[in-house]
Amino acid sequence: MRLLSMLTTAALTLGAGIATAEIKIQGAGATFPAPLYFRWVAEYNKLKPDVKIDYQSIGSGGGIKAFTDKTVEFGASDAPMSKKELAGAGGGENIVELPVTAGAVVPAYNLPGVTQEVKFTGDVLAEIFMGKVSKWNDPKLTAINAGVNLPDLAITPAWRTDGSGTTFVFTSYLATQSDAYKENVGMGKSVKWPLGQGGKGNEGVAAIVRDTVGSLGYIEVNYADQNKITYGPVKNKDGKFVKANATAISKAGEGAVASMKGSSLTADIWNQPGDESYPIAAFTYILLYKDMKAAKSAEQAQGLVDFLWWATHDGQKISTEMGYAPLAPAVQKKVEEALKGLSHSGKTLSPAAK
């Protein structure tokens, strides 16, 4: 009887251990949405303590490489994967690029004593980052900032040194504003800037702007807010100066659904029309294999799918709280379809839609 009791206790203990076994999920990539992802992970862990998600903010380029190398269960990028990158990961038909929120890149600056907001236009930003506008009191800046006492101070452009989706968004926008910029600097996750100071990640550029008087850098709006760095409104396609906020970012993404086809749910939302649209806006993406072969087990794959379902539904309220833009209902429906189409080792995964 004693032996039977011991065996029963051991079996129950083992069963309990199995029931509460931790599911560990690793992701890496974009710094642009990292503050939101960290918050999502913390909130989801309160609901599912056995699901441990570790997200490394290493930049979009690093995220795509880690995803392709299958050293993480999911990658994250602000820039859609290129044809070459898709081919290296086994072909676009095997990949899901899932928009999970939208954000904004802002022109953040350090001008002590200037209390009024400094406005920007796309062509002037392009000239600043090409070195053609080098002083804060240049006539091209003063012309769009009537009544603002801009100082006779050199502008120090601040930019990303790593492969970055934030750089991809910012440079793609500038290329729509200036042919000279497009021809001489170009667009991509990494470009050769002609002057200024570089930092790694949104964190690095935010640090340069915060610590360098006269600097102007491009960073994700949440990093500017977190670091209490000033940023200005930007003139949009309809000629209105708009400052980045959740509503203005959402307005930019409203017309994106028509271009979302197949499993790569990607769309460019910078320089969109509309009086209220913020012009340097973008979706940010989670990268997954349709058959989630990067996951080591079906339980791990299911845990990730359930988390992503929660993030793109209940988690969207947190997006708004943190200055990101929630997915529009039509985009959310596309995301639902993509999540329902995932599998592991050929077996379809069903999201826990709660």
GIWOMO-V829508 format. One record per residue. RES is the residue in one small letter. OMEGA is omega in whole degrees, -180 to 180 (none if undefined). Layout:
BEGIN
res = {RES RES}
omega = {OMEGA OMEGA}
END
This chain:
BEGIN
res = {m r l l s m l t t a a l t l g a g i a t a e i k i q g a g a t f p a p l y f r w v a e y n k l k p d v k i d y q s i g s g g g i k a f t d k t v e f g a s d a p m s k k e l a g a g g g e n i v e l p v t a g a v v p a y n l p g v t q e v k f t g d v l a e i f m g k v s k w n d p k l t a i n a g v n l p d l a i t p a w r t d g s g t t f v f t s y l a t q s d a y k e n v g m g k s v k w p l g q g g k g n e g v a a i v r d t v g s l g y i e v n y a d q n k i t y g p v k n k d g k f v k a n a t a i s k a g e g a v a s m k g s s l t a d i w n q p g d e s y p i a a f t y i l l y k d m k a a k s a e q a q g l v d f l w w a t h d g q k i s t e m g y a p l a p a v q k k v e e a l k g l s h s g k t l s p a a k}
omega = {-180 179 180 179 180 -180 179 179 180 -180 179 178 179 179 179 179 179 -176 -176 -180 -179 172 -178 -177 -178 174 -179 174 -167 173 -179 -179 -171 179 178 -179 179 179 177 -178 -179 -179 -179 180 175 180 -177 -175 -178 179 -178 -179 180 179 179 -179 -173 -178 -176 180 178 179 178 179 -180 178 -180 180 -180 174 176 178 175 174 178 -178 173 178 173 178 178 178 179 180 178 178 180 180 176 177 -176 -179 -179 -172 171 173 -166 174 -177 175 175 -180 -177 171 -175 173 -175 -173 -179 -179 180 178 177 -173 178 179 176 180 180 168 -178 -178 178 176 178 -179 176 -177 171 -180 -179 170 -170 179 -180 179 175 -178 -179 176 -179 -179 -179 -179 179 178 178 -178 -178 -174 173 -172 180 175 174 177 178 -172 -177 176 -177 174 -164 172 176 176 179 -179 -177 -178 177 176 -179 -180 176 -174 -173 176 180 177 -178 -178 -172 179 177 -177 180 178 177 178 179 179 -175 -178 177 -174 -177 176 -179 178 172 179 -178 179 177 179 178 -179 -179 -172 -174 178 -180 -177 175 -179 177 -179 177 -171 -178 178 176 -180 -179 -177 179 178 -178 174 -173 174 -179 180 -177 -174 180 175 -180 175 -175 176 -176 169 -174 -179 -178 178 179 178 -180 -176 -174 -176 -172 -169 -176 -178 -179 -177 180 -177 175 -175 -176 179 176 -179 174 178 179 178 179 -178 -174 -176 172 -168 -179 -177 -180 166 169 -164 166 -178 -178 167 178 169 -164 -175 176 177 -175 -179 177 179 179 178 180 179 179 179 180 178 -179 176 178 -177 -177 175 -180 -178 -179 176 178 176 -179 180 -173 175 172 -179 178 178 174 -177 -179 177 179 179 177 179 178 180 -180 180 179 -180 -180 180 174 -177 177 -179 -178 178 179 -180 174 -175 -177 none}
END
